[in-house]
Amino acid sequence: MKFQELGFNSKEEYFKEFFSTLLETNRTAQFFVDWKKVHAHIKVHLDEISLLNGLVNIPDSKERRKHLKEILEKYPKTRLVLPLIIAIRDEKIDVLKIGDNGSVSYMDVDFKNSTLERILDFCDQSEIIELLGKVKDLHSYLTGVEVGMDTNARKNRSGIIFERLIIDALKRKGVDAREAKGRIDIGRKKKPDIVIYKDGQVFAIAEVNFFFGLGSKPLETVQSYINLQREANARKIRFLFITDGPAWRTGKAEREKAFDQIDYPMNFALATKLIPKMVEKG
């Protein structure tokens, strides 16, 4: 680790600042729901949702089923809203059926191509028809479903948000930091998380990670970057490892040993403080 180049007198001084400035979380308010994506998914089926919304005012389930059949028959695109009601995006699904005697069978449902009776049978068994008699507004209900489904994307969004936090902070300091749009030639083609430019040329590449949990993952990540750093250095490109999170506080001795093999390990606070100075000095 090049602690002197980073402006520290010793590793101990560097590690003291690193561990004292770790973030507890990278979850900004934008982390929890990607509203743009939620509304985009709803907008695709807006007309079909409006057509099906009329069913919520029919109290009798048999009458509701009859009208649902008529809508599906007259407006085939409404079929694709049905799986969204039960929080699935697949247009084709296999359904397990267990008979009274324990027999096992399967029913494949293709919301585009299956017969209306098969689709209606599925709507009966999955209680979609029952639900349509209980919700007050299908549009509001599906917005809630989309919010729930979006939570599955939080893990990926966590890393992306942390990258954007770093890029935005560096830009405010006058650094030309960008999300990598393509691969960089460093002996092999590699798409880093962040590319930092100086005078229009690649100055440094950065890999970005945030670790909440314990375990060996942080150390394994460091090991995987050693060869990448060597290849970048051979092209006179600096390799920066920007990492953060409470997981780094555990097993400090192991963490410090791992960092010995990386030239420029930084957390968010150190990256925004030190990278502008590095770029300025060249």
Secondary structure by P-SEA (a helix, b strand, c coil): ccccccccccaaaaaaaaaaaccccccccccccaaaaaaaaaaaaaaaaaaaccccccccaaaaaaaaaaaaaacccccccccccccccccbbbbbbbcccbbbbbbbbccccccaaaaaaaaaaaaaaaaaaccccaaaaaaaaaaaaaccaaaaaaaaaaaaaaaaaaaaaccccccccccccccccccccbbbbccccccbbbbbbbbccccaaaaaaaaaaaaaaaaaaaacbbbbbbbbccccccaaaaaaaaaccccccccaaaaaacaaaaaaac
